[in-house]
Amino acid sequence: MGNLLQRLNCEYPTTLMENAHRNTFSAIIAAFLFFTGWWIILDVAAANYSSHNFSNGYYICGVLGSVAFFMVNSVTNAQVRDDGFNTDGCLGPRSVKMWLFIGFVLGFSSLISAIWILFGHYLFGPVDTRPTSWPGIALLLQNFMIFLSTFVYKLGRSEEHT
């Protein structure tokens, strides 16, 4: 058994932190989380819950979370640090920071609204009119996965390749 362990290449964890591999792994993990979030909510849509159980307006939370994902990750770290601009025009560093702030606000608000919908519509209320709680839990899971994928993709990439 000891001979077998000596033959294994133990350099894998160190190669995981190299910049090229770090970018690849963060992109794969973020894509998997994003896909899983939308797959969960598509399960709710495919189950054909009635409008009493799941309103069509609840999909807006996931759409806003997806928009926030693209807004946050469309800005590079160099642009936030003011390294990527040579002008003080209307699209200068201040507007990039405002764009990033709006993206973070959209991401947080979509997650908070999913929590609000879960507790307000699915967990509390009269017991006889309360619907099954799976659509609310799925909505929360979707928005949490999208929110998590936003931060994995933004913060998981290395500086040289962003």
NORHU-V6617 format. One record per residue. N is the residue number from 1. NEAR is the number of other C-alpha atoms within 12 Angstrom. Layout:
n=N near=NEAR
n=N near=NEAR
This chain:
n=1 near=7
n=2 near=7
n=3 near=7
n=4 near=9
n=5 near=9
n=6 near=10
n=7 near=10
n=8 near=11
n=9 near=11
n=10 near=12
n=11 near=12
n=12 near=11
n=13 near=11
n=14 near=12
n=15 near=16
n=16 near=18
n=17 near=18
n=18 near=21
n=19 near=19
n=20 near=19
n=21 near=20
n=22 near=28
n=23 near=26
n=24 near=23
n=25 near=23
n=26 near=29
n=27 near=27
n=28 near=19
n=29 near=25
n=30 near=30
n=31 near=27
n=32 near=21
n=33 near=29
n=34 near=34
n=35 near=24
n=36 near=25
n=37 near=34
n=38 near=31
n=39 near=23
n=40 near=29
n=41 near=37
n=42 near=21
n=43 near=20
n=44 near=31
n=45 near=23
n=46 near=13
n=47 near=15
n=48 near=16
n=49 near=21
n=50 near=15
n=51 near=14
n=52 near=17
n=53 near=25
n=54 near=30
n=55 near=22
n=56 near=20
n=57 near=17
n=58 near=33
n=59 near=30
n=60 near=24
n=61 near=39
n=62 near=40
n=63 near=29
n=64 near=31
n=65 near=43
n=66 near=37
n=67 near=30
n=68 near=35
n=69 near=39
n=70 near=28
n=71 near=27
n=72 near=36
n=73 near=33
n=74 near=22
n=75 near=30
n=76 near=29
n=77 near=25
n=78 near=19
n=79 near=26
n=80 near=24
n=81 near=16
n=82 near=20
n=83 near=14
n=84 near=18
n=85 near=19
n=86 near=11
n=87 near=12
n=88 near=13
n=89 near=11
n=90 near=11
n=91 near=17
n=92 near=20
n=93 near=25
n=94 near=19
n=95 near=19
n=96 near=30
n=97 near=24
n=98 near=20
n=99 near=27
n=100 near=29
n=101 near=20
n=102 near=23
n=103 near=30
n=104 near=30
n=105 near=23
n=106 near=31
n=107 near=37
n=108 near=30
n=109 near=27
n=110 near=35
n=111 near=33
n=112 near=25
n=113 near=30
n=114 near=38
n=115 near=27
n=116 near=22
n=117 near=32
n=118 near=31
n=119 near=21
n=120 near=18
n=121 near=29
n=122 near=30
n=123 near=21
n=124 near=18
n=125 near=15
n=126 near=11
n=127 near=12
n=128 near=9
n=129 near=14
n=130 near=21
n=131 near=26
n=132 near=22
n=133 near=25
n=134 near=25
n=135 near=39
n=136 near=35
n=137 near=28
n=138 near=34
n=139 near=46
n=140 near=36
n=141 near=36
n=142 near=41
n=143 near=48
n=144 near=35
n=145 near=35
n=146 near=44
n=147 near=44
n=148 near=34
n=149 near=36
n=150 near=39
n=151 near=31
n=152 near=29
n=153 near=33
n=154 near=34
n=155 near=23
n=156 near=30
n=157 near=29
n=158 near=25
n=159 near=18
n=160 near=13
n=161 near=17
n=162 near=25
